[in-house]
Amino acid sequence: MLKNRRQSVNRPPTPDLTDDQAKVPTLQEVINIKLIESGEKEQLMELVREKLTECGWKDEMETICRAYIKKQGRKNVTLDELVRVITPKGRASIPDSIKAELLQRIRTFLVSAAL
């Protein structure tokens, strides 16, 4: 009797248990959602932009980009390539004081949001 049963073309297969588990947001995702919903993420981004400009990091990255483009030739460099080459240098050169301040602001937010 079961052999004659056909699956519905319109109904998707029943999801596995692992599919349901994948939908549970991670702690990092929950924190990111809370930061966005509260508007704190945009404030933190603006803080980082200001601090990086104040300390000269932005100008330093601009100089490195210009030097790379000059070395490779303007027509031989794509934006994707430039980002791939410069990103590790940029991340490594962010001052520890800015990282520490950002981390402290995130911790303060998490305490106030009771996460």
C-alpha positions in Angstrom: 0.0 0.0 0.0 2.9 2.4 0.7 4.5 1.7 -2.6 1.6 3.4 -4.4 2.0 6.6 -2.5 3.4 9.5 -4.5 5.2 12.5 -3.1 3.5 15.9 -3.7 5.3 18.0 -6.3 4.2 21.2 -4.5 5.3 20.3 -1.0 9.0 20.5 -0.2 10.6 17.7 1.7 10.4 17.7 5.5 13.6 19.5 6.7 16.1 17.5 8.7 16.8 18.3 12.4 20.1 19.9 11.4 18.2 22.5 9.3 16.3 23.7 12.4 19.6 23.9 14.4 21.2 26.0 11.7 18.4 28.6 12.1 19.3 29.3 15.8 21.3 32.4 15.7 24.8 32.3 17.3 25.7 34.7 20.1 27.7 36.8 17.7 24.7 37.1 15.4 22.4 38.0 18.4 24.9 40.7 19.5 25.2 42.1 15.9 21.4 42.2 15.7 21.1 44.1 19.0 23.9 46.5 18.0 22.0 47.3 14.7 18.6 47.6 16.2 19.8 50.0 18.9 21.8 52.1 16.5 24.9 51.5 18.5 26.7 49.8 15.6 26.5 52.9 13.5 27.8 55.0 16.4 30.7 52.6 16.9 31.5 52.7 13.2 31.5 56.5 13.3 33.8 56.5 16.4 36.2 54.2 14.6 36.2 56.3 11.5 37.0 59.4 13.6 39.7 57.8 15.6 41.4 56.3 12.6 41.4 59.7 10.8 42.7 61.5 13.9 45.7 59.1 14.4 46.7 59.3 10.7 45.8 55.7 9.9 43.6 56.7 7.0 46.3 58.8 5.4 48.8 56.0 5.9 46.5 53.6 4.1 45.9 56.1 1.3 49.7 56.4 0.9 50.1 52.6 0.8 47.4 52.3 -1.8 48.8 55.0 -4.0 52.3 53.4 -3.8 50.9 50.0 -4.7 48.9 51.4 -7.7 52.0 53.3 -8.9 54.2 50.2 -8.6 51.7 47.9 -10.4 50.5 50.4 -13.0 47.1 52.1 -12.8 45.5 50.0 -15.5 46.9 46.8 -14.0 45.1 47.1 -10.6 41.5 46.2 -9.8 39.7 47.4 -6.7 39.3 43.8 -5.5 43.0 43.2 -5.8 43.8 46.4 -4.0 41.5 45.5 -1.1 42.9 41.9 -0.9 46.5 43.2 -0.7 45.9 46.2 1.6 43.4 44.7 4.1 45.9 42.6 6.1 48.3 45.6 6.4 45.4 47.9 7.4 44.1 45.5 10.1 47.5 44.9 11.5 48.3 48.6 11.7 45.2 49.7 13.7 46.4 51.1 17.0 45.8 49.0 20.0 44.3 51.9 21.8 41.5 52.2 19.3 40.8 48.4 19.5 40.7 48.6 23.3 38.3 51.6 23.2 36.0 49.8 20.8 36.0 46.6 22.8 35.2 48.6 26.0 32.3 50.3 24.3 31.0 46.9 23.1 31.3 45.5 26.6 29.5 48.4 28.1 26.7 48.0 25.5 26.4 44.3 26.3 26.1 45.0 30.0 23.5 47.7 29.5 21.6 45.4 27.1 21.8 42.6 29.6 23.1 40.1 27.0 
